[in-house]
């Protein structure tokens, strides 16, 4: 009874708080993204407001509070602003074009003090207070953004867990459209189940009638243990965007065997998305199938299930029903009928494998390789397969860590031995990931002929070297003085640009960087006097290679 009272009280407080939030813009709300959408390695932690296709729209504080944090980076949220409020929430505004003048002045002072464009600033409550409705920033497209919009979050200030902000704006949004199912995946459990005579996953595509009702056609016969996964999108009125599905329920006859409601999560949980979805489908086909069964190492709190959602098929007919709902109560249903028919269940091919346990530390070693996967990084037991491509002309062999994509929740320690060790600058060695003909730099540290690094996924790894300095490319040099701005593009052949520093006459100057690795210094009249000057730009990559550019100018 006490728990019920607390739950009702919490809901009441949330409802009152939601009624008190103003919207960040003064024009009608349309969303380009909703809370919990499935992204690469993470759930979307907020909602994305459309900004009428342009940048520079004024953003208002949604309630009284103070600026508690400011982040500036060419990646992630780009220009990000955090406002903490008296009701115990913090609102976050990401991908901003620029900040309100008082905030911008504070940031610039800190950037010059730290001599860095990238800053992550934490403020006291009395430093930059704000009032509800006050303009605090302007919408933009900075950081890892694919177009002009505002990324908006509501966080629990104490726990920093993210909440679904749509609850605050329901009255401002029209949504009469239900989610739509794109496909069903029947997943026999390895060594324990089979469907239509095969241990491979079976993909089912629903047929949509003129009245919108969806059905599954064709015969499905299974035996043993299986799980289901669903691919679906949600929709809203007045937009052509697709959105994530908030609520998924799977019933076996009338019993709920799986339910998820994505309304809150912590950032240290977000990589569990790689277990929430069928990871192989995502990596190989860029298709998000949401599992309705739970791997033993998946600790997502919003997963609720009976027997982890695994269905034990015997000799009878099974009626399974998916119900998908959005935040506005629009629902769609789809039935799946499975006939239990005894079939031979293929055994797991274990020859040449090592069994890794999801709830233990796992270690592997072979010629030229050592790997440690700490406890908590696998979501299920794994019959690990290893092979190697030897290459006497390379710095190291290519080590193939398993024959299919396997995510790690945090990371694993990987050490690879050099076949040839001739470089004086050992920082120029690094672990390389090879994937579909592409090489990506993992890096690492040198240790007595070995390179030690960390990886976040099993795959193909070797050792490479980066001997080439970054490239500094002047952009529009003939207009620098007239536009009072220096502009360069920075690039690197392998390890990537790690740091850059601009100086005029030996004094630090602030070059801002965007996600395209273009840096810009706007002439600062408060810090740059008229006269003859020398610009020096120094850029280093992750392997320690260094490039320098000098330019004399009169302003």
C-alpha positions in Angstrom: 0.0 0.0 0.0 2.9 2.4 0.9 4.6 1.7 -2.5 1.3 2.4 -4.3 0.9 5.7 -2.4 4.5 6.7 -3.4 3.9 5.8 -7.0 0.7 7.8 -7.1 2.4 10.8 -5.5 5.3 10.6 -7.9 2.9 10.5 -10.9 1.0 13.5 -9.4 4.2 15.5 -9.0 5.3 14.7 -12.5 1.9 15.7 -13.9 2.0 19.1 -12.1 5.6 19.7 -13.2 4.7 18.8 -16.8 2.0 21.4 -16.8 4.5 24.1 -15.7 7.0 23.7 -18.5 6.9 26.1 -21.4 8.1 25.0 -24.8 11.6 26.1 -25.9 10.3 27.8 -29.1 7.5 30.2 -29.9 6.3 28.3 -33.0 4.3 25.1 -33.2 6.1 21.9 -32.1 7.0 19.2 -34.6 9.5 16.5 -33.8 12.2 14.9 -36.0 13.1 12.4 -33.3 11.6 10.9 -30.2 12.9 9.5 -26.9 14.5 6.1 -26.9 15.0 5.8 -30.6 17.5 3.2 -31.6 20.9 4.6 -32.6 24.3 3.1 -33.2 25.4 1.8 -29.8 22.9 3.9 -27.8 19.3 4.9 -27.2 18.3 8.5 -28.1 18.3 10.3 -24.8 15.9 13.1 -25.7 13.5 14.5 -28.3 14.5 16.5 -31.4 12.5 19.6 -32.1 12.3 20.7 -35.8 13.5 24.3 -36.3 11.7 25.0 -39.6 14.8 23.8 -41.5 17.0 26.7 -40.4 19.4 27.7 -37.7 19.3 30.7 -35.4 15.8 30.2 -33.8 15.7 31.7 -30.3 15.6 29.1 -27.5 13.8 29.9 -24.3 14.4 28.5 -20.8 11.5 26.2 -20.1 11.4 27.2 -16.4 13.4 29.1 -13.8 16.8 27.8 -12.9 20.5 28.3 -13.5 23.2 27.3 -16.0 24.8 24.3 -14.3 26.9 23.1 -17.2 28.2 24.1 -20.6 29.9 21.8 -23.1 31.6 22.9 -26.3 32.9 20.2 -28.8 32.9 19.6 -32.5 31.3 16.2 -31.8 28.3 14.9 -29.8 26.0 17.7 -28.7 28.3 20.3 -30.2 27.4 23.5 -28.3 25.4 22.1 -25.3 23.7 24.0 -22.5 22.4 22.5 -19.2 19.9 24.3 -17.0 19.1 23.0 -13.5 15.7 23.7 -12.0 14.1 23.8 -8.5 11.8 20.8 -9.2 14.8 18.4 -9.3 15.2 18.3 -13.1 17.9 19.5 -15.5 17.0 20.4 -19.1 19.6 19.9 -21.8 19.8 21.8 -25.1 22.1 20.4 -27.8 23.5 21.3 -31.3 23.2 25.0 -30.5 24.4 27.6 -33.1 25.4 30.0 -30.3 24.6 31.0 -26.8 23.0 34.1 -25.3 25.6 37.0 -25.0 26.2 36.7 -21.2 26.7 32.9 -21.5 28.9 33.3 -24.6 31.2 35.8 -22.8 31.7 33.4 -19.9 32.5 30.5 -22.3 35.1 32.5 -24.3 36.8 33.6 -21.1 37.1 30.0 -20.0 38.3 28.9 -23.4 41.2 31.4 -23.3 42.0 30.5 -19.7 42.1 26.7 -20.6 43.6 27.5 -24.1 41.2 25.0 -25.6 38.1 25.2 -27.9 36.7 22.0 -26.3 35.5 22.8 -22.8 33.2 21.1 -20.2 32.3 23.7 -17.6 30.4 23.2 -14.4 28.9 26.3 -12.7 27.6 27.3 -9.3 23.9 28.2 -8.9 24.6 31.9 -8.5 26.9 32.4 -11.5 24.4 32.4 -14.4 20.7 32.3 -13.2 17.9 32.2 -15.8 14.2 32.9 -15.8 11.4 31.0 -17.4 11.0 32.3 -21.0 14.4 33.9 -21.1 16.4 33.5 -24.4 19.4 31.3 -23.5 20.7 30.2 -26.9 19.9 29.9 -30.6 19.2 26.6 -32.5 21.9 25.2 -34.7 23.5 22.2 -36.3 26.7 21.8 -34.3 28.3 18.5 -33.2 27.2 15.2 -34.5 24.0 16.6 -36.1 22.6 15.7 -39.5 20.6 18.9 -40.0 19.3 21.9 -38.1 17.3 21.0 -35.0 17.3 21.2 -31.2 18.1 18.1 -29.2 16.2 18.5 -25.9 16.5 16.4 -22.7 15.0 16.3 -19.3 17.2 14.6 -16.6 16.7 13.7 -13.0 19.2 16.1 -11.5 20.3 13.8 -8.7 20.7 10.6 -10.7 21.3 12.2 -14.1 19.0 9.6 -15.6 17.1 10.8 -18.7 13.3 11.0 -18.7 11.0 11.1 -21.7 10.4 14.8 -22.3 7.3 14.2 -24.5 5.2 14.0 -21.3 5.7 17.7 -20.9 4.5 18.6 -24.4 1.6 16.2 -25.2 -0.9 19.0 -25.4 1.2 20.8 -28.0 1.6 17.8 -30.3 -0.9 16.1 -32.6 -0.4 12.3 -32.9 -3.2 10.0 -34.1 -1.0 7.6 -36.0 -0.1 4.2 -34.6 3.2 2.3 -34.9 3.6 0.0 -37.8 5.3 -3.4 -37.8 7.9 -4.0 -40.6 8.9 -7.5 -39.8 9.0 -10.4 -37.2 12.2 -12.4 -36.6 11.8 -16.0 -35.2 15.0 -16.8 -33.4 15.7 -20.4 -32.5 18.0 -20.5 -29.4 21.4 -22.1 -30.4 21.4 -25.8 -29.7 17.9 -25.6 -28.1 15.4 -24.7 -30.8 14.6 -25.0 -34.5 12.1 -23.3 -36.9 10.9 -24.7 -40.2 13.7 -27.3 -40.0 16.5 -24.8 -39.5 18.4 -23.4 -36.7 18.7 -20.1 -38.6 16.5 -17.1 -37.8 13.3 -16.8 -39.8 12.2 -13.4 -41.0 8.5 -12.8 -41.5 7.1 -9.8 -43.4 3.5 -8.8 -42.5 0.9 -8.1 -45.2 -1.1 -4.9 -44.8 -4.7 -4.9 -45.9 -6.6 -1.9 -47.3 -8.1 -1.2 -43.8 -4.5 -1.1 -42.3 -4.8 -4.4 -40.5 -1.5 -6.4 -40.6 -1.3 -10.2 -40.9 1.4 -12.9 -41.1 1.0 -15.5 -43.8 2.7 -18.8 -44.4 3.3 -21.8 -42.2 5.6 -21.6 -39.2 6.6 -24.8 -37.5 9.0 -24.8 -34.6 10.3 -27.0 -31.8 12.2 -26.4 -28.6 13.2 -22.9 -27.4 12.6 -19.8 -29.6 12.4 -16.1 -29.1 10.8 -13.4 -31.2 12.0 -10.0 -32.3 10.1 -7.2 -34.0 11.1 -4.4 -36.4 8.7 -1.4 -36.2 8.5 2.3 -36.5 6.1 5.0 -35.1 4.7 7.9 -36.9 3.2 11.4 -36.1 0.8 13.7 -37.8 2.0 16.5 -40.1 5.5 14.9 -40.6 7.1 12.3 -42.8 9.6 11.3 -40.2 9.8 7.8 -38.6 10.2 7.4 -34.8 11.0 4.8 -32.3 8.4 2.6 -30.6 7.8 3.4 -26.9 5.9 0.4 -25.6 6.1 -3.3 -26.7 4.1 -6.1 -25.3 4.2 -9.8 -26.4 1.5 -12.2 -25.2 1.4 -15.9 -25.4 -2.4 -16.5 -25.6 -3.5 -14.1 -22.8 -0.3 -14.1 -20.7 2.2 -11.3 -21.1 5.6 -12.9 -21.6 7.5 -9.8 -22.5 7.0 -6.0 -22.0 9.2 -3.0 -22.4 8.3 0.7 -21.8 11.1 3.0 -22.7 10.5 6.0 -20.5 13.7 6.3 -18.5 17.3 5.1 -18.5 20.8 5.8 -17.2 23.7 6.6 -19.5 25.7 3.6 -18.2 22.8 1.4 -19.5 22.6 2.8 -23.0 25.0 0.3 -24.6 22.7 -2.5 -23.6 20.9 -1.5 -26.8 23.3 -3.9 -28.4 21.6 -6.7 -26.6 18.1 -5.2 -26.8 18.4 -5.5 -30.6 19.6 -8.3 -32.8 23.1 -7.0 -33.1 24.0 -9.2 -36.1 21.0 -7.9 -38.1 22.1 -4.3 -37.3 25.7 -4.8 -38.2 25.2 -6.8 -41.4 22.0 -5.3 -42.8 21.5 -2.0 -40.8 18.2 -3.3 -39.6 16.9 -2.8 -36.1 15.0 -5.8 -34.8 14.0 -5.4 -31.1 14.2 -8.6 -29.2 11.3 -9.7 -27.1 13.5 -12.1 -25.2 16.3 -11.0 -22.8 19.9 -12.3 -22.9 21.1 -13.1 -19.4 23.7 -10.3 -19.4 21.2 -7.6 -20.4 20.5 -5.4 -17.4 18.1 -3.0 -18.9 15.5 -2.1 -16.2 12.6 -1.5 -18.6 12.7 -5.1 -19.8 10.0 -7.2 -18.0 9.6 -10.9 -18.9 8.6 -14.4 -17.9 11.4 -17.0 -18.5 13.4 -14.1 -20.2 10.7 -14.1 -22.9 11.9 -17.5 -24.2 9.0 -19.7 -25.6 9.3 -23.4 -25.1 7.6 -25.0 -28.1 5.9 -28.3 -27.7 3.3 -30.2 -29.8 0.5 -27.7 -29.9 -0.5 -24.4 -31.5 0.8 -21.2 -30.1 -1.0 -17.9 -30.5 1.4 -15.0 -30.0 0.3 -11.3 -30.1 2.3 -8.2 -30.4 0.9 -4.9 -29.1 2.8 -1.8 -29.9 1.9 1.6 -28.5 3.2 5.1 -28.6 3.2 7.9 -25.9 -0.3 9.0 -27.1 -2.0 5.7 -26.7 -2.1 4.8 -30.4 -1.7 1.0 -30.7 -1.2 -1.7 -33.3 -1.6 -5.4 -33.0 -0.2 -8.4 -34.9 -0.8 -12.1 -34.3 1.8 -14.8 -35.0 0.6 -18.4 -35.1 3.3 -21.1 -34.5 2.6 -24.8 -34.9 4.6 -27.0 -32.5 6.0 -29.9 -34.6 8.8 -32.1 -33.4 12.0 -31.6 -35.4 15.6 -32.5 -35.0 17.5 -29.7 -33.2 21.0 -29.2 -34.6 23.7 -29.2 -32.0 26.1 -26.3 -31.6 29.3 -26.7 -33.6 31.8 -26.6 -30.7 34.9 -28.0 -32.4 37.7 -25.4 -32.5 36.0 -23.1 -30.1 36.5 -21.9 -26.6 33.5 -21.4 -24.3 33.3 -17.8 -22.9 30.9 -17.3 -20.0 29.0 -14.1 -19.8 29.2 -13.9 -16.0 33.0 -14.5 -15.7 36.3 -13.0 -16.8 37.4 -14.6 -20.0 41.0 -14.9 -21.3 42.4 -16.0 -24.6 45.9 -16.5 -25.9 47.5 -17.7 -29.1 50.7 -17.0 -31.1 51.0 -13.2 -31.1 47.8 -12.4 -29.3 46.4 -12.0 -25.8 42.9 -10.9 -25.0 41.0 -10.4 -21.7 37.2 -9.8 -21.6 36.2 -8.7 -18.1 33.1 -10.0 -16.4 30.0 -8.1 -17.5 31.1 -7.4 -21.1 29.3 -10.3 -22.8 25.6 -10.6 -22.8 25.4 -14.3 -23.2 27.7 -17.4 -23.3 29.8 -17.5 -26.5 31.5 -20.4 -28.3 34.4 -18.2 -29.4 36.1 -19.0 -32.7 39.5 -17.7 -33.5 41.5 -17.8 -36.7 44.5 -15.9 -38.1 45.7 -14.6 -41.5 49.4 -14.8 -41.5 51.3 -12.2 -43.5 55.1 -12.2 -43.4 55.2 -8.8 -45.1 53.0 -7.1 -42.5 53.9 -5.6 -39.1 51.6 -8.3 -37.5 49.2 -11.0 -38.5 45.5 -10.3 -38.8 43.7 -11.9 -35.9 40.0 -12.8 -36.5 38.2 -12.7 -33.2 35.1 -14.7 -33.9 33.2 -15.4 -37.1 30.3 -13.0 -36.6 29.7 -9.6 -34.9 29.8 -9.7 -31.1 29.4 -6.4 -29.1 31.1 -5.8 -25.8 29.3 -3.8 -23.2 32.3 -1.7 -22.2 35.6 -3.0 -23.6 38.1 -5.8 -23.7 41.9 -5.7 -23.4 43.7 -6.7 -26.6 47.5 -7.2 -27.0 49.1 -7.9 -30.4 52.7 -8.7 -31.0 54.7 -7.0 -33.7 56.4 -9.2 -36.3 58.7 -6.4 -37.2 59.7 -3.7 -34.7 61.9 -1.0 -36.4 60.3 2.4 -35.5 62.1 4.6 -33.1 58.9 6.5 -32.2 56.8 3.7 -30.7 53.8 6.0 -30.6 53.5 5.5 -34.3 52.4 1.9 -33.9 48.7 1.2 -33.2 46.1 -1.6 -33.3 44.1 -1.4 -36.5 40.5 -2.7 -37.0 39.9 -4.0 -40.5 36.2 -4.2 -41.7 34.9 -4.6 -45.2 38.0 -3.2 -46.8 38.3 -0.2 -44.4 40.9 0.4 -41.7 40.2 2.2 -38.5 42.8 3.2 -35.9 42.3 1.8 -32.4 45.8 2.9 -31.1 47.3 1.6 -28.0 50.6 1.7 -26.1 53.9 -0.1 -26.9 55.3 -2.7 -24.5 58.4 -4.8 -25.3 57.3 -5.6 -28.8 53.6 -5.8 -28.1 50.8 -3.2 -28.6 48.2 -3.0 -25.8 44.8 -1.5 -26.5 41.1 -1.7 -25.8 38.3 -2.8 -28.2 34.6 -2.5 -28.0 33.6 -5.3 -30.4 35.0 -8.6 -31.6 36.3 -8.5 -35.1 39.5 -8.5 -37.3 42.5 -6.7 -35.8 46.2 -6.2 -36.7 48.9 -3.7 -36.1 49.6 -0.7 -38.3 51.8 2.4 -38.3 51.1 6.0 -38.9 54.1 7.9 -40.2 52.4 10.8 -41.9 51.8 14.1 -40.3 48.3 15.7 -40.5 47.4 17.9 -43.4 46.6 21.6 -42.9 44.6 23.1 -45.8 44.0 26.8 -46.0 40.4 27.7 -47.1 39.6 31.0 -48.8 43.0 32.5 -48.0 42.4 35.5 -50.4 39.4 36.6 -48.2 41.0 36.1 -44.8 41.7 39.8 -44.1 38.5 41.1 -45.6 36.3 38.6 -43.7 38.6 39.0 -40.6 38.8 35.2 -40.1 41.3 32.5 -40.7 39.8 29.2 -42.0 41.6 25.8 -42.4 40.6 22.2 -42.9 42.5 19.6 -40.8 42.8 16.0 -42.0 44.9 12.9 -41.2 45.5 9.7 -43.1 44.9 7.2 -40.3 45.1 7.9 -36.6 43.1 11.1 -36.8 43.7 14.7 -35.6 44.3 14.6 -31.8 45.1 18.2 -30.9 45.5 21.6 -32.6 46.8 25.0 -31.3 46.7 28.4 -32.9 49.0 31.3 -31.8 49.4 34.8 -33.0 52.8 36.3 -32.1 53.3 33.5 -29.6 50.0 34.0 -27.8 47.1 31.5 -27.9 44.1 32.3 -30.1 40.8 30.5 -30.2 40.1 28.4 -33.3 36.6 26.9 -33.3 36.2 23.5 -34.9 33.1 22.0 -36.6 32.3 18.3 -37.2 33.8 18.6 -40.7 37.2 19.3 -39.0 37.1 22.9 -40.3 38.6 25.3 -37.8 38.0 29.1 -37.8 39.6 32.0 -35.9 37.5 35.2 -36.0 39.7 38.3 -35.4 39.1 39.3 -31.8 39.3 43.1 -31.5 39.7 42.8 -27.7 42.8 40.6 -28.0 44.3 41.4 -31.4 45.8 44.9 -32.0 46.2 46.4 -35.5 49.6 45.9 -37.2 52.0 43.2 -38.4 51.5 39.7 -37.0 52.5 36.1 -37.5 50.0 33.2 -37.2 51.3 29.8 -36.2 49.1 26.7 -36.3 50.3 23.4 -34.9 48.4 20.1 -35.4 49.2 16.6 -34.1 47.6 13.3 -34.7 47.0 10.3 -32.3 50.3 8.8 -33.4 52.3 11.9 -32.4 53.0 13.1 -35.9 53.1 16.9 -36.0 52.4 19.5 -38.8 52.9 23.3 -38.6 51.6 26.2 -40.7 52.9 29.8 -40.5 51.5 32.9 -42.1 52.5 36.6 -41.8 49.7 39.2 -42.1 48.9 42.8 -41.6 45.6 43.9 -40.0 
